Structure formats: C-alpha cells, structure tokens
C-alpha cells in the first residue's frame, strides 16, 4: 500500500513518480475527488512534466468510471485551470508539482468556482477514500460511465485576463520573460498577443526536465539569466514565472529584483482606484509598506496567515478585492479569489506603460523598508528554538508579540517573524526595519538564538 501521508500535503498532493505515486493511484484519486465533490462534471488540466499527461488521463478515467463527465483542457498553467473551474462552474484538478524538480508531480484541486480544496475542505476525505480503495480495490463503477472530452480554453483565459486590466494607453515596452521551460511558455504568447510589447522569450520550450534552471524564481540563482538579459538588451522590465506559471517575479530595468511586497502594494493601489474603499488581504510577512499604501489609498488592510487557503478564506469572508503574499502569489476577486501571477504581471505592465519613468522609480514609493528576505535554519527542535526566541523578547520594553502565524515580534522601527516549516525541520526568519543596519542587527540577534 502506498504511504499517502508522505504525498498528501496541507493543500495538495505532491510526490516522486513512480516511487511514491503512479497512474493506478491517480485513478483512485480521480474517483475519490468525484465522490467527495459530488459533482456530475469536472475539468482536468496538466503541466509539461513527462508524467503529467498519463497521470491526468488516469485521474479522468477514475472520475468517469463513477459516472462523472470530464472536460480535459490539456496543457495549461495552474491559473488557467482555475479560470476553467470558474468560467465553466466545475470542480477542477491540475497536475503539476509547480517548482519542484522533474521527478516530482502533484495535484492541485478546487471545487467549482476555483474554491480551494485543502485538508479541512475535502483533501482529508479524498486521502481517506483513496487509502481505503488502495487496500480493498477500486469502487463499484457507475451503471453508465461519464464522458471524457477535450476543450481548449487558452484563448478564453487570455481574453478574460485582458478584460480585467486597461492596457489601451500603454507605451511600447521591451519585456524579457523567463518561462523556465514551464507553462509560461504556453500562456504568455496568447496573453501578450496584440499588446505593444517587444517580447524577448527566454526558455519558452516546454520541457519538464528543466534543462536550464529550476523553475523556481524565489531562489536568486534561478533569475540570474533573466537579470543578465534585461541588462544586456536595455529592456524595460523582466518577468519570471514558476513551473506552473501561477507565480510571477519582477525585475526592473537595472536587473534588480522588485520585492513581491512592492508589487502587492502597487497592484493594491490600482485595484483600490477601481474599487474605492475595498479590502486588501496581506499575509503576516509582507512589508509594512503594504498596509500603509492600502490605508493611504482609502482601503482596509487585513492581515492573515501565510498560505493560499488562508488568503482565499479571508477573501471570501471579507469580500476583499485583492490579496498578495511575499512568495509572489497574487489573488483577485475578479478571478474567483484565485491566484494568478499573469494578471499581476498585466497590472505591472499597465502601470509601467502608463507613465514615462523607469520601473525602479515607479516602485520606489511602494518599497519603503529594508528586508532580510526569508532565511531558513535547519533545527532539530523547532518548538524549543522558537520558544527560546520568544523568551528572549517577551520581557523587552517597547515590543509586541503575536502568534497569528509562528512568532511575530514588532518594535517601533523593526519587526521579525519566525515560522516553522510544515514539511521540513526548518525555522523561517523574515526581518524588516527602517534601515539596513537595523535589519542586519535584528537578523543576527535572532539567528544567534535560533542556531545556538
């Protein structure tokens, strides 16, 4: 029997193929997804990994065997699958392992309207059914199996995104895009088609073995080629997408990375111009700049835990118009509260192309503080080291502690957050301060305790 505890995570399924899961198991996942959602029809898509078409088709067979009609949209980005789920009003499953290495694959699942499926919203039940059927055999098939049909939604997805951002007045821009051999190579040409953009395409060939670099732009080494190309060609902006193209990272005309917090603040300001007084969600490790800009633009900032299920739940609860995370996930009410890096990219292009200055100057007002970036420490005792940090700060004058997500300690001119990883023996530290020297001092002080 497969050990599903190793591959069913908090928000998705993720594991090595075929060692940890394979097509017969994917077929059972498909049946379990059909049973738990209770749907009469679903939509399924997949990325460019070598194992994705087979796993995706097996999942479709499992659902169809229980009488569910399956629409296969084939190669797509994760946000394209969310579009299909919202546009068609169907639960969906996306086969991808995002930025993980080539031997991995996974499933991101949602209910109709792109509503998330996580541990508390159906994933635990899907795992339980799959385990039962792994032990006892596949479920009884329906008297009449469902149909499996194909549908191409790429053009509809691109048109929907472009309908959400006014791009009519932008000046011509030279744009370098690094797709990392991932699904951005599939979606960018369609979304950018007809815009006044001189597109310089890096690694657009779909290749799930990732021959050039990992499709994980959060790691600085994976955007080196993009930075160099922007500088070489005098481009106005560089964009990098992760493997399933749901996250977008930005570099300015100097090849310098633009913090996802600054992008969150910029997009929030634009969304608030369209929806005055709206609510904006940000997680507890985005910059102080984000709630400041939101308040200055007349909006209401709401702080939440890290992770898409928390962001999406808060967006639904508050009716928020937009949400952003430090990891470059951007969520839009106009996109069924789902995350789409492509829509964030269009907002940045519209903002840049709607004025004459360079991107570095445009984002200055949204990037106000010095930040450490996320620093990981491998520790044997996550709880013990976090408690030691808490003990060191809780009696200090002029600091506040909260434990919304890990430990956040806030002073007048700095803050830090220390969170345990859910999947690895790591503590993750983020520090921000009014100046670089203070950020460095606080960083070193906290790390000396964590790593003692």
Secondary structure by P-SEA (a helix, b strand, c coil): ccccccccccccccccccccccaaaaaaaaaaaaaaaccccbbbbbccccccaaaaaaaaaaaaaabbbbbbbccccaaaaaaaaaaacccccccccccccccccbbbbbccccccccccccaaaaaaaaaaaaaccccccccbbbbbbbbbaaaaaaaaaaaaccccccccccccccccccccccccccccccccccccccccccccccccccccccccccaaaaaaaaaaacccbbbbbcccccbbbbbccccccccaaaaaaaaaaaaaaaccbbbbbbcccccaaaaaaaaaabbbbbbbcccaaaaaaaaaaaccccccccccbbbbccccccccaaaaaaaaaaaaaacccccccccccccccccccbbbbbcccaaaaaaaaaaaccccccbbbbccccbbbbcccbbbbbbbbccccbbbbbbbcccaaaaaaaaaaaaaaaac
